[in-house]
């Protein structure tokens, strides 16, 4: 079982959190998405540089008309 490393986190003040928000909003959307993707990869232990494809054994594409309710 994994444990939370309490040394890895710090408690922020509202002022500090506001500066963090302002910092990230000053960055272009592309850079913010890149940072979010890197955090996601770290959380799931994935390689950031690798391309991750959708596993078609678990997901498939269906046409919406095939599953929409029939109107009278």
C-alpha positions as CSV (number, residue, x, y, z in Angstrom):
1,X,0.0,0.0,0.0
2,X,1.3,3.5,-0.9
3,X,1.6,6.2,1.8
4,X,1.2,9.9,1.4
5,X,4.6,11.6,1.7
6,X,3.7,14.6,3.8
7,X,7.1,16.2,3.2
8,X,6.3,16.6,-0.5
9,X,3.5,19.1,0.0
10,X,3.3,22.5,1.6
11,X,0.4,24.6,2.9
12,X,-0.1,27.7,0.8
13,X,-1.6,31.0,1.9
14,X,-4.3,32.5,-0.2
15,X,-1.9,35.1,-1.4
16,X,0.6,32.4,-2.5
17,X,-2.1,30.4,-4.3
18,X,-3.3,33.6,-6.0
19,X,0.3,34.2,-7.4
20,X,0.4,30.6,-8.6
21,X,-2.9,31.0,-10.4
22,X,-1.7,34.3,-12.0
23,X,1.6,32.6,-13.0
24,X,-0.2,29.8,-14.9
25,X,-2.8,32.1,-16.4
26,X,0.1,34.2,-17.8
27,X,1.4,31.1,-19.7
28,X,0.0,30.2,-23.1
29,X,-2.6,27.5,-23.2
30,X,-0.2,25.1,-25.0
31,X,2.3,25.4,-22.2
32,X,-0.4,24.9,-19.5
33,X,-1.7,21.8,-21.3
34,X,1.9,20.5,-21.6
35,X,2.4,20.9,-17.9
36,X,-0.9,19.2,-17.1
37,X,0.0,16.3,-19.4
38,X,3.4,15.9,-17.6
39,X,1.7,15.8,-14.2
40,X,-0.8,13.2,-15.5
41,X,2.1,11.0,-16.9
42,X,3.9,11.3,-13.5
43,X,0.8,10.3,-11.6
44,X,0.2,7.2,-13.9
45,X,3.9,6.4,-14.2
46,X,3.9,6.9,-18.0
47,X,6.7,8.1,-20.2
48,X,6.1,11.7,-21.2
49,X,8.0,11.3,-24.5
50,X,6.1,8.2,-25.6
51,X,2.9,8.4,-27.7
52,X,0.0,6.8,-25.9
53,X,-2.6,5.3,-28.1
54,X,-6.2,4.4,-27.2
55,X,-6.5,0.7,-26.6
56,X,-9.2,-0.4,-29.1
57,X,-9.9,-3.6,-27.1
58,X,-11.6,-1.5,-24.5
59,X,-12.9,1.4,-26.5
60,X,-14.7,1.6,-29.8
61,X,-16.3,4.3,-32.0
62,X,-20.0,4.1,-32.4
63,X,-22.3,6.3,-34.5
64,X,-24.6,8.4,-32.5
65,X,-27.6,7.6,-34.7
66,X,-27.3,3.9,-34.0
67,X,-27.9,4.4,-30.3
68,X,-30.2,7.4,-30.2
69,X,-33.8,6.8,-29.2
70,X,-36.3,6.5,-32.1
71,X,-38.7,9.4,-32.3
72,X,-42.4,8.7,-33.0
